[in-house]
């Protein structure tokens, strides 16, 4: 199977997990009606913007998580692959995992990925982020087999670390998923160029669903979900409001892009400067 339709669901998530899931249901169904074979949701698809107490109260272990049951059910009912961009999941530590989950059309979990890079940044004196206060970083890169090729998983801030995507591509990924909740401040400057660069560097399709709009008084997400071809071309782009974008992907384009510019073959190990 060399062709399939990918969809990004762009949403505005709130601190109310149950309400967020109900809002996602018709969007997932609509994406399927538009022909999607693979539906990707953004980072924090189930929950965002909550204070620590509210966040932890709505974030049980994976086996007990209502969001996991929700996405499993939607995958079965729609008969498509669903990427739950990320769900906050309790761990044995005093911090959560920011976990991406890939569901098969049968509702089985094909892959789990815990976000490796934590967004701890001081964008201004008033705009300060400390993801590591609530989440512990993952430590393992993850790929999974789908009918159209291997997908490499990542989440949001991972986007700034190209070595991860090089490793995923060398491990066989021809599709890269970058679900995000990119803040508007940096999104306006960096989002498009970084997402396109990851596609160009690896010769992969990139599917990058994003959060959008105000989540609370202090958090504004950029939106602009993207589906990018291996040559860096923008195939579909969302705006700044909730919505759905789709694009038909021809996996033969991965082979062609890598034939023209074989970066992965030319990559060399080198000594670091003293």
GIPE-V123434 format. One record per residue. N is the residue number from 1. RES is the residue in three letters. NEAR is the number of other ideal C-beta (glycine too) atoms within 10 Angstrom. D_FIRST is the distance of its C-alpha to the first C-alpha in whole Angstrom. Layout:
n: [N	N]
res: [RES	RES]
near: [NEAR	NEAR]
d_first: [D_FIRST	D_FIRST]
This chain:
n: [1	2	3	4	5	6	7	8	9	10	11	12	13	14	15	16	17	18	19	20	21	22	23	24	25	26	27	28	29	30	31	32	33	34	35	36	37	38	39	40	41	42	43	44	45	46	47	48	49	50	51	52	53	54	55	56	57	58	59	60	61	62	63	64	65	66	67	68	69	70	71	72	73	74	75	76	77	78	79	80	81	82	83	84	85	86	87	88	89	90	91	92	93	94	95	96	97	98	99	100	101	102	103	104	105	106	107	108	109	110	111	112	113	114	115	116	117	118	119	120	121	122	123	124	125	126	127	128	129	130	131	132	133	134	135	136	137	138	139	140	141	142	143	144	145	146	147	148	149	150	151	152	153	154	155	156	157	158	159	160	161	162	163	164	165	166	167	168	169	170	171	172	173	174	175	176	177	178	179	180	181	182	183	184	185	186	187	188	189	190	191	192	193	194	195	196	197	198	199	200	201	202	203	204	205	206	207	208	209	210	211	212	213	214	215	216	217	218	219	220	221	222	223	224	225	226	227	228	229	230	231	232	233	234	235	236	237	238	239	240	241	242	243	244	245	246	247	248	249	250	251	252	253	254	255	256	257	258	259	260	261	262	263	264	265	266	267	268	269	270	271	272	273	274]
res: [UNK	UNK	UNK	UNK	UNK	UNK	UNK	UNK	UNK	UNK	UNK	UNK	UNK	UNK	UNK	UNK	UNK	UNK	UNK	UNK	UNK	UNK	UNK	UNK	UNK	UNK	UNK	UNK	UNK	UNK	UNK	UNK	UNK	UNK	UNK	UNK	UNK	UNK	UNK	UNK	UNK	UNK	UNK	UNK	UNK	UNK	UNK	UNK	UNK	UNK	UNK	UNK	UNK	UNK	UNK	UNK	UNK	UNK	UNK	UNK	UNK	UNK	UNK	UNK	UNK	UNK	UNK	UNK	UNK	UNK	UNK	UNK	UNK	UNK	UNK	UNK	UNK	UNK	UNK	UNK	UNK	UNK	UNK	UNK	UNK	UNK	UNK	UNK	UNK	UNK	UNK	UNK	UNK	UNK	UNK	UNK	UNK	UNK	UNK	UNK	UNK	UNK	UNK	UNK	UNK	UNK	UNK	UNK	UNK	UNK	UNK	UNK	UNK	UNK	UNK	UNK	UNK	UNK	UNK	UNK	UNK	UNK	UNK	UNK	UNK	UNK	UNK	UNK	UNK	UNK	UNK	UNK	UNK	UNK	UNK	UNK	UNK	UNK	UNK	UNK	UNK	UNK	UNK	UNK	UNK	UNK	UNK	UNK	UNK	UNK	UNK	UNK	UNK	UNK	UNK	UNK	UNK	UNK	UNK	UNK	UNK	UNK	UNK	UNK	UNK	UNK	UNK	UNK	UNK	UNK	UNK	UNK	UNK	UNK	UNK	UNK	UNK	UNK	UNK	UNK	UNK	UNK	UNK	UNK	UNK	UNK	UNK	UNK	UNK	UNK	UNK	UNK	UNK	UNK	UNK	UNK	UNK	UNK	UNK	UNK	UNK	UNK	UNK	UNK	UNK	UNK	UNK	UNK	UNK	UNK	UNK	UNK	UNK	UNK	UNK	UNK	UNK	UNK	UNK	UNK	UNK	UNK	UNK	UNK	UNK	UNK	UNK	UNK	UNK	UNK	UNK	UNK	UNK	UNK	UNK	UNK	UNK	UNK	UNK	UNK	UNK	UNK	UNK	UNK	UNK	UNK	UNK	UNK	UNK	UNK	UNK	UNK	UNK	UNK	UNK	UNK	UNK	UNK	UNK	UNK	UNK	UNK	UNK	UNK	UNK	UNK	UNK	UNK	UNK	UNK	UNK	UNK	UNK	UNK]
near: [9	13	11	21	17	26	28	31	27	25	28	19	29	17	16	15	24	13	11	21	19	11	15	23	13	9	18	23	13	15	26	19	10	12	12	24	23	25	32	27	32	31	28	25	29	25	22	24	21	22	11	10	8	14	18	16	11	19	22	15	12	16	8	10	21	14	25	21	13	23	27	19	13	22	25	16	14	18	12	22	23	29	31	27	32	30	27	23	23	16	15	6	9	9	16	19	23	27	23	27	25	24	23	19	16	10	16	11	16	16	19	18	25	21	24	18	18	20	21	12	15	10	11	8	6	7	15	11	16	12	18	13	10	18	24	18	14	21	7	8	18	19	21	20	11	20	12	21	19	16	27	28	30	28	26	26	22	25	23	13	14	14	8	19	24	16	15	25	24	13	12	12	25	25	26	27	28	30	29	29	26	27	20	19	14	17	22	12	11	15	23	17	10	18	26	19	17	28	26	19	17	27	24	29	27	27	28	31	30	29	31	26	18	13	19	12	7	11	16	18	27	24	26	23	31	24	26	26	21	26	15	17	12	15	17	17	17	22	12	17	11	18	16	21	22	18	20	13	24	15	16	10	18	25	14	12	22	18	10	10	14	11	14	14	9	7	12	4	4	6	5	4	4	3]
d_first: [0	4	6	8	12	14	17	20	23	27	30	33	34	37	39	39	36	36	36	33	31	32	32	28	28	28	26	23	23	23	20	18	20	19	15	14	12	13	17	19	23	26	28	31	29	31	34	36	39	41	44	44	46	44	40	41	42	39	37	37	35	32	32	35	33	33	30	28	29	28	24	24	25	23	20	21	22	19	16	15	14	18	19	23	24	27	30	33	34	37	37	40	42	44	41	37	34	31	28	25	23	19	19	16	16	18	21	21	21	18	20	24	25	29	30	31	33	36	37	41	42	45	44	48	51	49	46	45	42	42	39	40	43	41	38	37	35	32	32	28	25	22	18	16	13	10	6	6	9	12	14	18	21	24	26	29	31	29	28	31	31	28	29	27	24	24	24	21	19	21	20	16	16	13	14	18	19	23	24	28	31	32	36	37	40	37	34	36	37	34	30	29	30	29	25	25	26	24	21	23	24	21	19	16	15	18	18	22	23	27	30	33	36	39	39	43	46	44	41	39	35	34	31	29	25	23	19	19	17	18	21	22	22	22	20	21	25	27	30	33	33	31	28	24	22	18	16	13	11	9	9	10	13	14	14	16	18	19	20	23	24	23	25	24	25	28	29	32	34	38	41	42	45	48]
